[in-house]
Amino acid sequence: MSDLYDFLDPWGPSSNNTADTTSAPIGSGGMFGAPTIHESSRRCLDKVVLPPVYATAFTAAQSAGGGQVTRNALQQTLELSGLPRHIIGQIVLTADTGSGLLTQQDFNLALAMAALAQKNMSPTLESVMFHKDELPVPELAGVESLANSSAERPHSGVALGGNAPDDPWSSAATNDITSSTAAVGALSLTDNEPDQLASKTGKEAFRQPQSESTKPRTANRDNSALQTYVPKINMEEVQWQLDKEEVSIKEAAEKGGIVFKHTNYEVSTRTFSSMVVRRYKDFDWISNYLVTRYPYRMHANLPPKGFPDNRLKGLTRFANAIMRIPFLKRDALVIQFFTNTDEFAHVLKVGNLDMESEEIDPDEELGDTPWSEVQETYAAFDDFYTQVARDEERYRIQITVLEKIARYKQAIGDELNAYSDTLRTANAPRESISGSRKFHVQTASKRALDSDLNELSMSLSDVSLLEKAHGEVLKTISAEYLRRLYDVVVAMKLMMDRMRRTEKRKDIQRVRERNDANRKTLAQLNGESPGPDPADRSSIDRLERLVREDTAEQQKLEHEQRCIEVRFYQELARYKCYESFLQTIYHGYAEEQIKHHSMALSAWKQALSTADDLPADPQGFIAN
């Protein structure tokens, strides 16, 4: 039973791990590479007889990559599986050790993970190890023609469709958040209508020319009422993958300050390969800056300062949430926050900061989406706000329940461990030697009983460890992932609160009514309509000036209101996309339950076998 509880975490390392990982190279494991997994797990398929499709696909990928299997060639191969792009991206990141070139061992692991994903199983190295003797056969349509058709396929040069990680600075200058368009799905006004995803995934999306995403979609005039319009938003997969982490944070060994000490945090970022020292005030400043700069966007939530025990986890969630959102991680000041090794207060003092709210062109942001679509969505603002409030309450309850279950599991483990201690002979009280010695003689049955009870104690101790480990996984993985989704809901609610406070419809109505009254009076003074005699020229000039000012103000307010409504339309689409992360949460939760109960069943079977061996003859306990 020594290896009973040496089981692997199905979702990779715990997000609460704050160990020093800054010294690990990219791709070598830990926070900055693929999930931390023992090297032997990458060799788990070396002695397994694999189907011929593995060799066929490897040869085709070599041809497509010019004699070597590159990340891009692996992605082309995996796209033939029909899996969603975010699953393919996860597999590529896990299989690649960081060099950009894959061995046949890495390639086989990637195909095995793809085969598991096709069967709705977790595409991780742990799952490959767990199912290595019963792996499904990967289905790759047209893999033989991969090498011949690779020259005709569009190549982006980046495996995951994002920016090349080799030059994060150039991405800030060359990539525009509004340049990427993708299908998100029609926005539903009710909870009962599922999102209709219009985007193509897998090999269909791979075969679609890149220019198709920028071509205007022409509505069928006969079916214009049935036309589905897609919000124009950035669809980089990393923003929906809340289990991925780019940033690790740990407390610095030394406190900052001379008289009044404060805690410093070492912030290490994978994307920029950087490590900087920041204090809580710096995080608070960057949070306020983002809300000021992008008021009508969802933002990460900063943990309160008054809870130091949970502050480290909250800061880690906050920093990773920033790095998942494409337009935030490309912000110049955000890049400075994560890369500039100077004190952040000095960076703010000498930097030329743009603190003005972002300016957008609503028509450009809309693309081919009609303005009526946006207006209809914004008209249901209160209904959507109610839905978000319900989501907040639902996730809060789910997190609370999971944390309670985790505590119960750990309590059950403690009690089972205490029970197992009472079965061990070494822990039994010493027997009295008074009275007849006949009843103090150790019979063969008594000795066998003591030995078997010790074995039974070990089995119960194993079950105890399993229950406590299961509770820890529920608390640090399942509840933590739900908490990240809960943060998204809170961010959406806070954004909608800001929109409510700053919307311009009442101001537009007030200025329009005042302007109409001035125009009517001006027309009367100019004799264009029946009324009093024309007044002097000064009154007419004053009214004309007021009309011009009110007209300019009305146009300004209408522009601001259009910006708010367009941003709400886009952010609502992004908010709905986050629900795709529920698949990762519940698939991992169910898989962990199966693994836990399988191992618990083995432990209880061992306990049953030991219990059956306990001596059952009453006479055997009495010395002759």
N, C-alpha and C positions, 0 to 999 in steps of 0.2 A: 504493500500500500504506500510505499515511499513516494511514488510518482503520482499519487491520486490527485493531489491539489496543485501539481505543477502545470496548470492549464493556462492557455494564452487568452489574453483579452481580445475579444472579437472586434473591437473598435479601435485598436491601437493603444498607445500610451494615454494615461489619464491626463486630461487637460489641466489638472491642478498640480501637475508636477513642476516644481520650480527649481529643480536641480540645475547645476551649471552645465549648460550644453553649448556654450559659446565656442568652446574649443573644438567641437566636432566639425569636420568639413562638410560642405554641402553634399547631400546625398548619402552620407555615411551613417545616418540614423539620428535619432533624437528629434528635437524640435525643428532642425533645419533641413531634414531630408525625409526619406521614406520613414514610416513608423519604426520605432526601435524594436527590432526583432533579431533574435540570435542568428548568427551566420548559418547555423545548421539548417534553419528553416528554408534558406534559399537553395539548399541542396536536397530538399525533400523529394524531388522528382528524378534525381540522378539514377536511381535503381528501379524506377517504375517504367514498365513497358507502355509507351504512349501510342495512340493511334497514328496511322500514316499521315493524317492531316497536319500534324505538328511539323514533320519534316518537309512536307509540300509547302506549307505556309512559310517556313523559315527560308527555304530556297527562293521562293517568290519575293520575300521581303529583302533578301540579299540582292536580288536582281534590281528591285525597285530602288534600293539604296546605293547602287553603284558598287556592289561587292561587299558592303557592310550593312548591318541592320542598324539604322539610325532611329531616333525617336520619331521622326516623321514617317519613316517606312513602317514602324510598328503601329503608328496611329492609322495609317492607310489600311493596314491589315485588319485592325480591330474594327474599323468602320464598316467592313464587310459583314460584321456580326449583327448589325442592326441595333446595337445598344445605344442608349442616349449618350450625348457627348460628354456630360459630366461624369458618367461611369467610365467612359473610355479615358478621360483625363486622369481619373483616380488610378486606373490600372497602369497607365503610362508612368505616372509619378512613382508608383510603388515598384514597378519592374526596373526602372532606370536607376542605377546606383550613383549617378551624377556625372558620368563621363560623356553622356550623349550617345554612346555606342553600346549596343546590347549584345551580350553573348547568347549562345543558344540556350544556356541555362536560364538567363533572364527572359528570353523570348518564350520558352516553354511555360514559365511561371505566368507570364502575361496571358497566354492562350488559356491556361487552366483557370485563371481568374475570370476571363471572359466567358468560358463555358459555364462556370458557376453562376455568373450574373444572368446568363440566358435562362437559367432554371430558377431565377428569383432567389438566389442564394447570395451571401455576402462575398463580394470580390476582393478578398484580402488574403495575404499569405497564410494567416492562421487557418482560414477555411480550406485553403489548398492542402495544408498539412493534415487537417482533420479528415478530409475526404480523399486523400491521395490514392487510396486503394479502390475508390469507386467514383472517380471523376467522370462527369459527363463529357461527351465528345463535342468539341466546339463546332458550331455551324458557321462556316464562312462561305457565303455565296460568291462564286466566281473567283476564288483565290488563285486558280491557275493562270488567270489572265491579268493578275495584278501587275506583273513586271511589264507586260506589253502595254497596258493602259496607263501606267504611271506617268508617262510623259504628257498624256492628254489631261491629267487631273490637275485642278488648281492647287497650288502649294502656297501656303502663307509663310512658310519658314519658321513658324512657331507651333510647337506640338499641340498646345492647348487652345489655340486660337486667340491668345492674348499677346502681351508684349514679350519680346525676348528678354530673359532674365539677365543676360550678359550686360545690358546697358540700360539700367532703370532710369537714368537721367534723360536719355533721348526720348523715352516714352512720354515724359511730361511735356516735351516740346512738339512732338510729332503726332500725338494721338489726341483726337478730340472726342469727348464723351458723346457728343451728339452725332458722330459720324457713323455709328453702328446702329443698324436697324435689324430687328428680328421679330418674329411672331411671338406674342405672349398669350393671346387668346382673348376672346370677347369678354368684356366685363359684365358680371352677373349682378343683378340687384337683389337677388334672393339667395338664401343659403341652400336651397334645394337644387339650383341649377349649377351643374359642374362646369368648370372652366373648359372651354373648347380650345385646345392648343392647336394653333395653325402652323407652328414651326415644324419643319421636317427634321427628323433625327436619323441617326445611323447612316446606312449607305445611301438612302434617298437624299439626305441633306448633303452628303459628300459628293454626289453626282450632280447636284444643282450648281450651275455656274455662280461665281461670287457676285457677278453683276446683277443677278436676279433680285438681290435684296434691295438694290437701289432703283430698280425700274418702277415707274408709277403703275399702281394697280388700277385698271379701268373697270369701273362698275358696270354691270349689265343693267342697262336702263329698264329692261322689262322686269328685272328682279331687284331693283334698287332698294326696296324695303327689306330684302333678305341679305344685303351686302354686309359682310363682317369686316370691320376696320381694326387694324392692329396698332397699338401704341408704339411710337418710335422711341425705344429705350435701349440702353446698352444691355446686352445679354451675355456678358462674360460669365462663365459658369461658376467662377470662384465665389461670387457674391451670394449664391444660394447654398454653398457647401459650408455650413456653419460648423462642421466638425474639423475643418482644415484650419491650421494655425500658422501664421507667418511670424508672430511675435512671441517671445518669451520674456518674462519679467521676474526678477528676484531682488530681494533687498540687498543693498550694498553693505559691505562689512562695516564701513565707517559712517557715522552720522555726519550730516552737513551742518554748517553754521559755527559761529565762534562762541557766542553767549547762549543764544536760544537754539538748541539742537533740533534738527528735523531729519526725517528718514529720506535717504536717497534710494533710487531704484535703478538697477542696471537693465536697460531695455535693449534687447538683441532682436534684430529684424533680419529674416532670411532673404527677403527680396533685395535689400540693399547691402547685404553682408556687412552689417554695421552693428556697433554696440555703443550706446550713449548712456549718460547718467542724467536722470530727471528726478524732480521732486513732485509731490502731489500738486503743488500750485501750478506747475508747468502743464500737467494734464488738464487742470481746471481751465487754464487760459486757452489751450488749444480747443477744448470743448466749446467755450464761449465764442471763440473765433469762428468755428465751423457753423454754429447757429446763426451768427451775424452774417457770415459770407454767403451761406446757403440756407436762408430762412424757410424755404418751402420744400425742403428735402428731409427724408428720414435720417436721423443721426444716432450714433452710438450713445448709450447712457453711461454717464460717469458715476461711479459708486460714491456714496456720501463719505466725507472725511472722518466722521465720528466712529467708524467701525473698523479699527485697524486689523482685526483678525480676518475679516472678509475683504479688506481693501485690495490685497494683492490679487485675489481671484477676479475681483471686479475690474481692476485696472487692466488685467490681462485680457478679459473679455472686451473691454473698451478699445484697447489698442488693436486687437485682431479685427474687431468690427470695422474700424477705420480702414485697415489694409485690405479688407474684402471688397469694399465699395470702390469701383474703378475711378470715378471722378474725384473721390477724396484722396486716394493714394497718389494721384498725379498732381495734387495741389502743391504749389511751390513751398508754402510754409509747412505743410505736412511732411514733405521730403526733408526740409531742414530739421524738423522736430525729431525725426527718426535717424538722421545721418550726421548732423553737425555736432561735433564733440564739445563745442563750447557750451558754457552755461546758457540755458535757453533765454534767460533774462537779457544776456548780452546780445544774443541773436535778435531779439525783439528790439533792442535799443538801436542797433546799427543797421537793421534791415529796413528796406523800403516796403512797408506792408500795405497791401490792398485790403482795407477793411470794409469797402463798399459791398453792398449786396450784388450778387451776380446779375448781369443783364442778359436777357435772352430775347430772341425774336420768336414770338409765339407761332407765327406762320411757318417759320423754318422748323421749329420743334414739332409741329403737327405733321409735317410731311403731307401725305395724301389723305390724312384723316379729316373728314369734314368737321367744321366748327360745331355743327349741330350735335355731333356725337359727344363732343366734350361738354357742351352745355347740358345735354341730357344726363350725363354722368354727374356733373356738379350739382344738378338740381336734386339729386338723391343724396346730397352730402350728409344730411342728418341720418338717413337710413344706414349709410356706410359707417357713420360714427357709432351708431348703436351696435352694428356688427362687430366693430373693433373692440368696443367695450365688453361685449360678450366673449370675444376671443381672449381678452385680457383676464377675465374672471375664470374662464375655462382652463387656461394654461396655469393660472395661479393655483387652482384646485389640484390639477394633475401633478404639479411639482410638489405640493404639500403632501399629497397621498403617496407619491413615490418615496419621498424622504421619510415618511412614517413607516412605510414597508421596509425601507432600508434599516431603520432603527429597530424594528421588530425582528428582522433577520439577524442583526447583530446581537440582540438580546437573547434570541433562541440559541444562537451559537454559544454565548457565554453560559447559559443554563445547561446546555448539553455537555459542555466541557466540565462544568462543576459536577454533573451527574457521572460523567465518565471517571472522574477522579475517585469517586466513592467505590468504584468497582475494582480498583487496583489493590492488590494484597499489601503492598508497601504502605498504603494509606489507611489500612484497617487498624482498629485499636488492638493493643496487646491483650491476649486472653489471660484470664485468671487461672492459676494452677491449683486453686482450692477445690475440694470435692474429689470425686472419683477420677483417677487418671485415665480411665477408659474413654472418657469423652474428650480428652485432650490429645489423644494420639492421632497423628496425621495419617488418615487412611489413603489408599490409592485414589479413591473417588474424590476425596477432599483436595488432594494435590492436583488432580486433573481439573477440578472445578476452579481452583485458584488460577491455574495456568490459562484456562479458557476464558475466565472473567477478565484477565489481563488483556487477552486478545480482543475480547468484546469491548473493553475500555478503549483500546486503540481505534477500533472501528467507529465508535461513537465520537472519539476525538476528531477523526477524519471528517465525519459529518458536521461536527461543530465548526471546523475550519472552513468547510464548504459554505455553510450558512453565513458565516461572517464575511467571507470573500464575496459571496453573492450580494450581501447587503452593501458592501463597499462599492461594487460595480454599479449597483442601482443608484447609489448616492453620487458617485463621481462621474458617471458616464450618462446614464439615462436622464437623471434629474438635471444634470449640467447642460445637456443638449436641449432639453425642454426650456431651461432657463434662458438660453441664447435665443430661442424662438420667442420666448416671452419678452425679451429685450426688444426684438423687432416690433412686436405688437405695441409696446409702450412707446417706442420711437414714432410709430405711425400715429398714435393717439396724440402725442405731444405736437407733432407736426400739424395735425388737424386743428388742435387748439390754437396754434399760432396763426393758421389761416383764418379761423373764426375771428380772432382779435383784429386782424389787419385787412379783412376783406373790404372792398370799396363800393359795394352795391348801394349802401345807404348814402354814402358821400356822393356817388354819381347821381342818384336821384335828387339829392338836395341841390347840387350845382345845376342840374338840368332844369329844375323848376325855377330857380333863380334866373337862369339865363333866358328861359322862355318868357318870364315876366319882363325882363329888361328889353328883350327884342320887341315884345308887344308895345311897351311904352315908347321905345324908339320909333317904331312904325307910326304910332299916333303923333309923335312930335314932328316926324317928317311929312305928315299929311298923307301917308299911304293908306290910312284907314280913318273912318269917321272919329272924331274926337276933338279935343280942345285945339286952339290955335297953336301954330308952331312956336316953340320957345326960343330963347336965344341960343346962339351957336355953342356956348360953353356947356349947356346941359346936354346937347346932342353929342358933343365930343366926349363928355364924361361917360355917357351911356355906351357909346361905341367902344370906348376903352374897356369898360366893364364887360361888354359882350365878348371882346377879344380875349380878355383874361379868363373869363369863365369858359369860353370855348377851348382854350389851351389847357386849362385845368381839367375840364371834362375829358379831353382826349388823353391826358396823362393818367387820370384815374382809370379810364377804360382800358388803357394799355396795361396798367398794373393788375387790374382785375383779370384780364385775359391771361397774364402770366401766372397768376394764382391758379386759375382754372386748368390751364395746360399742365402745370406741375402736379396738381392733384390727380389729374387723369393719368399721368405717367407714374407717379409714385404709388397710386392704387394698383396699377398693373404690376409694379415691382413687389408690392406687398403680397399680392396673390401668388406670385412666383415662389415666395418663401415657403409656401405650404408644401412644395415638393420635398422639403427636407424631412417631412413627417415619415416618408418612406424609409429614409436612413434610420430614423429613430426607432420605428417599430419593427423594422426588419432586424436591426441589431438587438432590440429588446427580446423579440421572440427567439432569436438564435441563442442569446445568452441563457434564456430560460431552458431551452432544450439541452444546452451543454451542461448547465447546472444540474438539472434533474437526471440527466444521463449518468453523471458522475455520482450524484447522490444515490441513484438506484444501484450502482455498482457497490458503493459503500454499504448500503443496507443489505444487499445480497451477501456480502462478506460477513456482515453481522449475523445474518440468518444462518449461514453455514457454521459459524462459530457457536451460535446458540443451539443448533442441532447436535453439536458434539458435546454439550454439557452432560455430565453423568445424570441419569434419571432414576437409577435404582436406589430406593431409600435404604436398603440394607447395606449398600456400599459405603455409607457414611458412619457406620457403627463399627468400631474395632472389635475383632473377634477376641 
